[in-house]
Amino acid sequence: MKNILVTIDFVNNEKQLIDKAFQLAEKFKAKLWLLHIASPDPDFIGYDVGPQYIRDSRAEELRKEHKLLQEYTAVLKEKGVDSEGLLVQGATIEMIIEESKKLNVDLIIAGHHERGFFYNAFVGSVSAKIIKKSKIPVLIIPLE
């Protein structure tokens, strides 16, 4: 196992995922790829960009997410694990699958949040969709 992709959603439990991924990467001497999928640009999904303050707010949000990814990878590198952070915009499941192929990933690690019946019925689980679409092994970590 040479490359492990970790999906990060910034819901305040990513450290739990990164810790588990670190343990695996350390044992296998694998590279960790921390991937966050940001929602697509409004233009991409057919909406007008909107007022400047909305664009500025979105840009600031992306800068914060990028900075967090850099901080996480810096800590992993200090601990001796090769790592890199990626911030990509697009449809979540499709981008995870696409990036995992590009990076020649051997394992995808994703978190699973316990949700209510209605949420699962109407939205569905991202982790379940990754399992369904991926040809690469997927490790699901239950998150608190």
N, C-alpha and C positions, 0 to 999 in steps of 0.2 A: 504494500500500500504506500503510494508516493504522494498523492494529493487528496486532501479532504476539504470538502466545501461545507461551510457552516452558514446557514441562513440566519440572518439577524433581522429582527423586526422592530427593535427599539421600543419594547413595551416594558422596560425595566426588569427584564429577567434574562437578558442576553449574557450576563456574566455566568449564569448557571450553565448555559449552553457552551460558552467558551471554555469553562473549566473542564467539562467533560471532553470536549474536542481536544484540549491541551493534553489530557491524559493519554488519549489514543495517539495523537501525533508524536508525543514524546516516546512512547513505546515502539512505534513503527518508524520513527525518524522521518515522518511525513511532513509535507508543507501544508499549512492551514490557509485556506482562502476564506476570509470573512466577507460574505456577500449580503448587501442590503439592497432590496429592490424598492426604489422610490416610485410613487405613482407617476404615471406618464404626464408629460406636459399637456396643458389644456388643448393646445393646437392639435396634438396627436389624437385626442379623443373627440374632436369635432366642436369644441367650445372656443369662443373668443378668449384671448389672453386676459383681458380685463384691465382694470386700472393699474397704474404703476405701483401703488402700495401693495397690491396683491402679488405682483411679480417680485417686488422687493422682499416681501414676507416669505415667499416660496424659496427665493434664492438664499435667504438667511437660514431657513430650515435645512436646506441641502448642505450648506456650509457646516452647520452644527453636526449633522449626521456624518459628513466626511471626516470632520475633526475627531469625532468619537471613534470611528473606524481606525484612524491613524493611531489614536491613543491605545486602543486594544492591541493592535499589531505591534506597537512599540513594546508593550509589556510582555507579549509573547516572545518577541525577539530577545528581550533581556533574560528571559527564562530559558533561552536556548532553542526555541522552536521557530523555524523559518515560517513567516506568515506575511500575508498581504491582504489589504482591504480593498473591496470593490464596491462602488456605489453606482448602480445602474438604474435607469428609468425604463419602465415598461410594465407589461402584464406579468404579475408575480410568477405564476407557475411556468409559463413559457420561457421567461428570462432565466429562471433557475435551471431548467433543463438545457437551454441553449448555452449558458455559461459553463455548466458542468461538462458539456461536450467539448467546448473550446479549450478548457483548462485540463482536459484529460483526467478528470476526477475519478477516483476509485470508490469514494464513499460520500454521500450527502448526509449531513446531520441537520435535522430540523427539530424545532420545539413543538410541543402540542399543548394548547391551552384547553382546559375543560370549559366548554360552552353549554348554554342551555339548548333545549330541544328546538325552539323556534329558530335560533341562530343557525344551528346545524341544518335544519330543514330548508331554510331559505338561502343561506350563504354557503354552508358547507365548510369542511375543514381543509385548510391549506395543506397540512401534513398528509391527509388522505389523498388529496389530488396529486401531490408529489409522488407518493407511492404508486398511484395508478398510472401516471405518465412516464415515470423514470425507468430506464433500462439499467440504471446504476443502482447498486444497493443503497438503501436509505435506512438510517438509524434515527428513530424518533425518541426524543427525550421528553418525558412528561415535565411540564413546568408548573410551578406554584403560582 
